[in-house]
Amino acid sequence: MGGEARGPGPVEVEPMPGYWELLSRSSSVMLSAWRDCDRCGLELSKQTLLDNAYFTWTEIALFFFCAFLWTIIRKGLTESLFKPLAQWCRLLPKDAAKMPESAWKLVFYTMSWSYSTYLLFFSSYSFFHDPPSVFYNWKSGMTVPTDIAIAYLIQGSFYGHSIYATVNMDTWRKDSAVMVVHHIITLALISFSYAFRYHNIGILVLFLHDINDVLLEFTKLNVYLKSRGGGYHLINDVLSNMGSASFSITWFWFRLYWFPLKVLYATCVSSIHSVPNIPFYFFFNALLFTLLLMNIYWFLFIVIFVVKLLKVKEVNDVREYEDEDARKAAEELLKDPQAVNNDNDDAGHHNLAQRKHVQNGVTKDKYL
């Protein structure tokens, strides 16, 4: 396979389709493409990979270097800034343990989403308003613009770091295994989309996903901060509620509405129209649909959270840590009676703050 675009794209912007049009047209186009692919198979895939994938050794070396650099930067910020800040804020022990992870992710995702926002809305690219344009004038081995190449290096190396970090640095949660799979699929999408020069659609995918990570980590930090010093802080409670509401809304809007109707429609339908023999058409769309399924999977956690909130019950992170972690923590405390006493004092202050909170007519407990 392989081919070039048919020339300049249409001037008029195509209207965004609905869900039914996405399902009907994408299934029709994909079925037709499958029937027309007489030579599809392992041999053709190997030849297509050799003919259309473009990576330089310099780019590969930069990826590993930056992935290692993210790990070093995170460790440095954790020890020199995030942990001292947690101590200065007098966070409860369990919150102090989780705060550095959220602070690090908030810093990175705010930076990366801001940059992709700049590319899509404050530069010459029109990919968000006209998603089919991502495939106009596509050519195998075409030059990647420097500003987009920088975004790919930042994001690709970060997800390479994140695979390691989820297993060895982050707190293990019930969905951590799914998170590792998510990072692997995301890294595969980033790497292959760059190699096959599908970088335009890649920037749109990154923009639609990073905003939720910004809001999630912002919400979690305010949840930790609202009980700092064993007291209750209204401003952080309000900010955490605003963050969780924004997170829930933008998850649906960005990942379950815009992502399928802008990205999947462009990759399933528009790509074939612009580049009839587009390389690895089925492979990339399979990865993108897998990403959509994981977005739906995580949206179920959000629905559970909203249901609990509406029932005015104690709301915790539904991805909370495994029982094994709680058991180990309990054993560690039993080894240090002084730590138990200190934690009991903290818990007493926290419970008193919660009672005052309820007496003031606010009944919602912590989200995470």
C-alpha positions as a Python dict, from the first residue, in 0.01 Angstrom:
ca = {
    (1, 'M'): (0, 0, 0),
    (2, 'G'): (93, 363, 1),
    (3, 'G'): (-15, 663, -192),
    (4, 'E'): (-47, 1036, -210),
    (5, 'A'): (-335, 1269, -148),
    (6, 'R'): (-550, 1371, -442),
    (7, 'G'): (-434, 1730, -426),
    (8, 'P'): (-558, 2033, -234),
    (9, 'G'): (-852, 1972, -5),
    (10, 'P'): (-1190, 2137, -49),
    (11, 'V'): (-1227, 2497, 60),
    (12, 'E'): (-1557, 2440, 240),
    (13, 'V'): (-1541, 2293, 588),
    (14, 'E'): (-1734, 1968, 618),
    (15, 'P'): (-2002, 1972, 891),
    (16, 'M'): (-1936, 1748, 1189),
    (17, 'P'): (-2135, 1423, 1161),
    (18, 'G'): (-2363, 1268, 1422),
    (19, 'Y'): (-2317, 933, 1594),
    (20, 'W'): (-2542, 750, 1347),
    (21, 'E'): (-2358, 893, 1047),
    (22, 'L'): (-2027, 793, 1208),
    (23, 'L'): (-2141, 434, 1261),
    (24, 'S'): (-2312, 390, 926),
    (25, 'R'): (-2051, 557, 705),
    (26, 'S'): (-1745, 426, 887),
    (27, 'S'): (-1875, 68, 882),
    (28, 'S'): (-1963, 101, 513),
    (29, 'V'): (-1627, 250, 418),
    (30, 'M'): (-1427, 3, 626),
    (31, 'L'): (-1618, -295, 487),
    (32, 'S'): (-1560, -170, 133),
    (33, 'A'): (-1190, -116, 204),
    (34, 'W'): (-1161, -468, 344),
    (35, 'R'): (-1325, -619, 36),
    (36, 'D'): (-1096, -422, -196),
    (37, 'C'): (-781, -528, -14),
    (38, 'D'): (-703, -843, -210),
    (39, 'R'): (-341, -859, -97),
    (40, 'C'): (-396, -779, 272),
    (41, 'G'): (-183, -996, 497),
    (42, 'L'): (147, -1023, 676),
    (43, 'E'): (364, -985, 365),
    (44, 'L'): (187, -667, 254),
    (45, 'S'): (204, -527, 609),
    (46, 'K'): (580, -585, 625),
    (47, 'Q'): (632, -421, 288),
    (48, 'T'): (407, -126, 379),
    (49, 'L'): (601, -79, 702),
    (50, 'L'): (932, -72, 515),
    (51, 'D'): (802, 163, 245),
    (52, 'N'): (617, 417, 461),
    (53, 'A'): (757, 422, 815),
    (54, 'Y'): (1017, 694, 870),
    (55, 'F'): (1227, 717, 1185),
    (56, 'T'): (1583, 839, 1226),
    (57, 'W'): (1827, 711, 1486),
    (58, 'T'): (1850, 1065, 1618),
    (59, 'E'): (1476, 1071, 1684),
    (60, 'I'): (1489, 733, 1860),
    (61, 'A'): (1782, 847, 2076),
    (62, 'L'): (1598, 1169, 2165),
    (63, 'F'): (1294, 966, 2270),
    (64, 'F'): (1487, 753, 2519),
    (65, 'F'): (1688, 1048, 2644),
    (66, 'C'): (1375, 1257, 2710),
    (67, 'A'): (1191, 964, 2871),
    (68, 'F'): (1485, 926, 3110),
    (69, 'L'): (1493, 1303, 3158),
    (70, 'W'): (1123, 1312, 3260),
    (71, 'T'): (1198, 1049, 3526),
    (72, 'I'): (1489, 1251, 3663),
    (73, 'I'): (1291, 1577, 3658),
    (74, 'R'): (1000, 1412, 3838),
    (75, 'K'): (1223, 1267, 4109),
    (76, 'G'): (1396, 1600, 4153),
    (77, 'L'): (1071, 1799, 4179),
    (78, 'T'): (921, 1539, 4413),
    (79, 'E'): (1210, 1554, 4659),
    (80, 'S'): (1287, 1925, 4638),
    (81, 'L'): (941, 2077, 4591),
    (82, 'F'): (636, 1852, 4615),
    (83, 'K'): (720, 1660, 4935),
    (84, 'P'): (836, 1973, 5124),
    (85, 'L'): (520, 2150, 5005),
    (86, 'A'): (305, 1865, 5139),
    (87, 'Q'): (483, 1890, 5474),
    (88, 'W'): (447, 2268, 5481),
    (89, 'C'): (74, 2237, 5412),
    (90, 'R'): (49, 1979, 5694),
    (91, 'L'): (-141, 1733, 5479),
    (92, 'L'): (-276, 1416, 5636),
    (93, 'P'): (-29, 1126, 5590),
    (94, 'K'): (-236, 945, 5325),
    (95, 'D'): (-284, 1269, 5132),
    (96, 'A'): (83, 1367, 5162),
    (97, 'A'): (179, 1033, 5007),
    (98, 'K'): (-41, 1094, 4701),
    (99, 'M'): (12, 1467, 4656),
    (100, 'P'): (351, 1456, 4469),
    (101, 'E'): (212, 1229, 4198),
    (102, 'S'): (-83, 1461, 4131),
    (103, 'A'): (132, 1774, 4144),
    (104, 'W'): (375, 1631, 3888),
    (105, 'K'): (98, 1528, 3650),
    (106, 'L'): (-77, 1864, 3684),
    (107, 'V'): (244, 2046, 3589),
    (108, 'F'): (307, 1828, 3285),
    (109, 'Y'): (-47, 1807, 3147),
    (110, 'T'): (-104, 2179, 3189),
    (111, 'M'): (209, 2244, 2987),
    (112, 'S'): (134, 1986, 2716),
    (113, 'W'): (-234, 2079, 2676),
    (114, 'S'): (-147, 2448, 2658),
    (115, 'Y'): (98, 2377, 2378),
    (116, 'S'): (-149, 2165, 2176),
    (117, 'T'): (-411, 2438, 2230),
    (118, 'Y'): (-166, 2690, 2088),
    (119, 'L'): (-104, 2474, 1782),
    (120, 'L'): (-474, 2418, 1708),
    (121, 'F'): (-615, 2763, 1784),
    (122, 'F'): (-333, 3017, 1765),
    (123, 'S'): (-137, 2899, 1463),
    (124, 'S'): (-215, 2830, 1098),
    (125, 'Y'): (-348, 2476, 1157),
    (126, 'S'): (-723, 2423, 1108),
    (127, 'F'): (-743, 2060, 1219),
    (128, 'F'): (-993, 2117, 1500),
    (129, 'H'): (-1246, 2311, 1291),
    (130, 'D'): (-1189, 2100, 980),
    (131, 'P'): (-1077, 1748, 1088),
    (132, 'P'): (-1076, 1598, 734),
    (133, 'S'): (-802, 1850, 648),
    (134, 'V'): (-553, 1642, 850),
    (135, 'F'): (-519, 1417, 543),
    (136, 'Y'): (-515, 1683, 271),
    (137, 'N'): (-192, 1667, 69),
    (138, 'W'): (-62, 1375, 272),
    (139, 'K'): (256, 1216, 136),
    (140, 'S'): (456, 922, 255),
    (141, 'G'): (770, 1046, 431),
    (142, 'M'): (660, 1409, 424),
    (143, 'T'): (847, 1651, 648),
    (144, 'V'): (697, 1697, 995),
    (145, 'P'): (674, 2067, 1091),
    (146, 'T'): (912, 2152, 1373),
    (147, 'D'): (640, 2274, 1611),
    (148, 'I'): (446, 1949, 1573),
    (149, 'A'): (764, 1740, 1599),
    (150, 'I'): (839, 1908, 1934),
    (151, 'A'): (490, 1822, 2059),
    (152, 'Y'): (542, 1459, 1955),
    (153, 'L'): (879, 1437, 2128),
    (154, 'I'): (734, 1580, 2450),
    (155, 'Q'): (429, 1355, 2451),
    (156, 'G'): (594, 1037, 2325),
    (157, 'S'): (880, 1050, 2573),
    (158, 'F'): (640, 1131, 2858),
    (159, 'Y'): (428, 823, 2789),
    (160, 'G'): (743, 616, 2767),
    (161, 'H'): (830, 749, 3113),
    (162, 'S'): (471, 692, 3233),
    (163, 'I'): (481, 317, 3160),
    (164, 'Y'): (776, 290, 3398),
    (165, 'A'): (628, 536, 3647),
    (166, 'T'): (288, 363, 3673),
    (167, 'V'): (457, 40, 3777),
    (168, 'N'): (746, 174, 3987),
    (169, 'M'): (663, 527, 4105),
    (170, 'D'): (285, 582, 4120),
    (171, 'T'): (52, 443, 4385),
    (172, 'W'): (-103, 120, 4256),
    (173, 'R'): (-480, 139, 4209),
    (174, 'K'): (-746, -98, 4084),
    (175, 'D'): (-728, 45, 3733),
    (176, 'S'): (-348, 73, 3719),
    (177, 'A'): (-320, -232, 3492),
    (178, 'V'): (-565, -66, 3252),
    (179, 'M'): (-358, 251, 3282),
    (180, 'V'): (-45, 64, 3173),
    (181, 'V'): (-234, -73, 2872),
    (182, 'H'): (-356, 280, 2800),
    (183, 'H'): (0, 417, 2807),
    (184, 'I'): (125, 140, 2577),
    (185, 'I'): (-155, 200, 2325),
    (186, 'T'): (-104, 577, 2344),
    (187, 'L'): (271, 538, 2289),
    (188, 'A'): (204, 304, 1995),
    (189, 'L'): (-34, 559, 1844),
    (190, 'I'): (212, 843, 1894),
    (191, 'S'): (507, 647, 1753),
    (192, 'F'): (333, 497, 1451),
    (193, 'S'): (139, 812, 1367),
    (194, 'Y'): (469, 1001, 1361),
    (195, 'A'): (645, 734, 1157),
    (196, 'F'): (362, 722, 900),
    (197, 'R'): (323, 1101, 904),
    (198, 'Y'): (-24, 1104, 1057),
    (199, 'H'): (101, 1375, 1292),
    (200, 'N'): (-185, 1614, 1213),
    (201, 'I'): (-453, 1384, 1352),
    (202, 'G'): (-221, 1301, 1642),
    (203, 'I'): (-217, 1661, 1764),
    (204, 'L'): (-597, 1661, 1765),
    (205, 'V'): (-609, 1336, 1965),
    (206, 'L'): (-367, 1473, 2225),
    (207, 'F'): (-562, 1796, 2262),
    (208, 'L'): (-890, 1612, 2319),
    (209, 'H'): (-743, 1389, 2592),
    (210, 'D'): (-503, 1604, 2794),
    (211, 'I'): (-765, 1850, 2923),
    (212, 'N'): (-922, 1581, 3142),
    (213, 'D'): (-589, 1499, 3303),
    (214, 'V'): (-543, 1866, 3392),
    (215, 'L'): (-884, 1882, 3561),
    (216, 'L'): (-842, 1546, 3734),
    (217, 'E'): (-511, 1634, 3898),
    (218, 'F'): (-635, 1984, 3988),
    (219, 'T'): (-937, 1828, 4161),
    (220, 'K'): (-728, 1574, 4349),
    (221, 'L'): (-488, 1837, 4479),
    (222, 'N'): (-774, 2044, 4616),
    (223, 'V'): (-924, 1736, 4779),
    (224, 'Y'): (-593, 1683, 4961),
    (225, 'L'): (-561, 2051, 5052),
    (226, 'K'): (-911, 2097, 5193),
    (227, 'S'): (-820, 1886, 5500),
    (228, 'R'): (-470, 2025, 5552),
    (229, 'G'): (-363, 2078, 5909),
    (230, 'G'): (-651, 1862, 6031),
    (231, 'G'): (-899, 2141, 5955),
    (232, 'Y'): (-1154, 2221, 5689),
    (233, 'H'): (-1086, 2476, 5413),
    (234, 'L'): (-1391, 2591, 5219),
    (235, 'I'): (-1206, 2736, 4921),
    (236, 'N'): (-1040, 2404, 4840),
    (237, 'D'): (-1369, 2218, 4888),
    (238, 'V'): (-1540, 2453, 4642),
    (239, 'L'): (-1253, 2422, 4394),
    (240, 'S'): (-1256, 2041, 4419),
    (241, 'N'): (-1631, 2032, 4354),
    (242, 'M'): (-1593, 2268, 4058),
    (243, 'G'): (-1304, 2059, 3927),
    (244, 'S'): (-1491, 1729, 3956),
    (245, 'A'): (-1797, 1874, 3780),
    (246, 'S'): (-1579, 2017, 3500),
    (247, 'F'): (-1390, 1689, 3473),
    (248, 'S'): (-1711, 1487, 3430),
    (249, 'I'): (-1853, 1724, 3168),
    (250, 'T'): (-1534, 1758, 2965),
    (251, 'W'): (-1472, 1383, 2973),
    (252, 'F'): (-1797, 1324, 2790),
    (253, 'W'): (-1765, 1627, 2565),
    (254, 'F'): (-1402, 1585, 2460),
    (255, 'R'): (-1354, 1207, 2472),
    (256, 'L'): (-1698, 1067, 2395),
    (257, 'Y'): (-1838, 1338, 2168),
    (258, 'W'): (-1563, 1528, 1989),
    (259, 'F'): (-1315, 1238, 1979),
    (260, 'P'): (-1536, 993, 1788),
    (261, 'L'): (-1712, 1253, 1572),
    (262, 'K'): (-1401, 1452, 1481),
    (263, 'V'): (-1114, 1204, 1500),
    (264, 'L'): (-1270, 864, 1424),
    (265, 'Y'): (-1483, 999, 1141),
    (266, 'A'): (-1175, 1160, 986),
    (267, 'T'): (-962, 846, 1020),
    (268, 'C'): (-1234, 601, 910),
    (269, 'V'): (-1406, 797, 632),
    (270, 'S'): (-1215, 1110, 529),
    (271, 'S'): (-876, 938, 518),
    (272, 'I'): (-984, 691, 250),
    (273, 'H'): (-1132, 970, 39),
    (274, 'S'): (-812, 1178, 52),
    (275, 'V'): (-564, 888, 34),
    (276, 'P'): (-730, 582, -128),
    (277, 'N'): (-440, 347, -40),
    (278, 'I'): (-357, 494, 299),
    (279, 'P'): (-105, 275, 487),
    (280, 'F'): (-217, 71, 790),
    (281, 'Y'): (-573, 199, 769),
    (282, 'F'): (-720, -86, 977),
    (283, 'F'): (-437, -95, 1230),
    (284, 'F'): (-460, 272, 1326),
    (285, 'N'): (-837, 271, 1342),
    (286, 'A'): (-829, -41, 1562),
    (287, 'L'): (-600, 141, 1807),
    (288, 'L'): (-822, 450, 1806),
    (289, 'F'): (-1136, 244, 1868),
    (290, 'T'): (-958, 66, 2153),
    (291, 'L'): (-880, 407, 2301),
    (292, 'L'): (-1249, 498, 2271),
    (293, 'L'): (-1350, 178, 2454),
    (294, 'M'): (-1113, 263, 2739),
    (295, 'N'): (-1260, 612, 2756),
    (296, 'I'): (-1604, 454, 2793),
    (297, 'Y'): (-1468, 216, 3059),
    (298, 'W'): (-1334, 506, 3267),
    (299, 'F'): (-1654, 703, 3212),
    (300, 'L'): (-1833, 429, 3408),
    (301, 'F'): (-1623, 526, 3712),
    (302, 'I'): (-1736, 885, 3665),
    (303, 'V'): (-2101, 775, 3651),
    (304, 'I'): (-2054, 577, 3974),
    (305, 'F'): (-1906, 885, 4138),
    (306, 'V'): (-2196, 1104, 4027),
    (307, 'V'): (-2452, 849, 4149),
    (308, 'K'): (-2285, 834, 4491),
    (309, 'L'): (-2271, 1211, 4505),
    (310, 'L'): (-2643, 1241, 4426),
    (311, 'K'): (-2723, 991, 4701),
    (312, 'V'): (-2526, 1211, 4946),
    (313, 'K'): (-2311, 927, 5067),
    (314, 'E'): (-1943, 922, 5141),
    (315, 'V'): (-1768, 960, 4809),
    (316, 'N'): (-1424, 810, 4765),
    (317, 'D'): (-1211, 735, 4464),
    (318, 'V'): (-1377, 433, 4304),
    (319, 'R'): (-1032, 338, 4175),
    (320, 'E'): (-904, 322, 4535),
    (321, 'Y'): (-605, 116, 4629),
    (322, 'E'): (-606, -259, 4660),
    (323, 'D'): (-673, -415, 4999),
    (324, 'E'): (-315, -542, 5000),
    (325, 'D'): (-189, -184, 5015),
    (326, 'A'): (-413, -110, 5312),
    (327, 'R'): (-289, -423, 5489),
    (328, 'K'): (76, -329, 5436),
    (329, 'A'): (10, 23, 5560),
    (330, 'A'): (-156, -116, 5873),
    (331, 'E'): (138, -348, 5938),
    (332, 'E'): (378, -56, 5901),
    (333, 'L'): (183, 149, 6152),
    (334, 'L'): (177, -138, 6400),
    (335, 'K'): (556, -147, 6386),
    (336, 'D'): (565, 218, 6496),
    (337, 'P'): (324, 293, 6786),
    (338, 'Q'): (425, 660, 6779),
    (339, 'A'): (311, 680, 6416),
    (340, 'V'): (-21, 527, 6519),
    (341, 'N'): (-66, 789, 6790),
    (342, 'N'): (24, 1069, 6550),
    (343, 'D'): (-215, 941, 6287),
    (344, 'N'): (-489, 905, 6549),
    (345, 'D'): (-437, 1268, 6643),
    (346, 'D'): (-459, 1365, 6276),
    (347, 'A'): (-771, 1153, 6232),
    (348, 'G'): (-929, 1313, 6539),
    (349, 'H'): (-871, 1659, 6398),
    (350, 'H'): (-1000, 1545, 6061),
    (351, 'N'): (-1318, 1391, 6209),
    (352, 'L'): (-1383, 1707, 6409),
    (353, 'A'): (-1349, 1909, 6091),
    (354, 'Q'): (-1588, 1676, 5912),
    (355, 'R'): (-1846, 1709, 6192),
    (356, 'K'): (-1824, 2086, 6167),
    (357, 'H'): (-1858, 2048, 5793),
    (358, 'V'): (-2182, 1849, 5829),
    (359, 'Q'): (-2318, 2089, 6089),
    (360, 'N'): (-2276, 2367, 5836),
    (361, 'G'): (-2508, 2179, 5602),
    (362, 'V'): (-2244, 2033, 5371),
    (363, 'T'): (-2264, 1656, 5356),
    (364, 'K'): (-2035, 1560, 5070),
    (365, 'D'): (-1714, 1385, 5169),
    (366, 'K'): (-1393, 1350, 4976),
    (367, 'Y'): (-1388, 1255, 4610),
    (368, 'L'): (-1045, 1099, 4603),
}
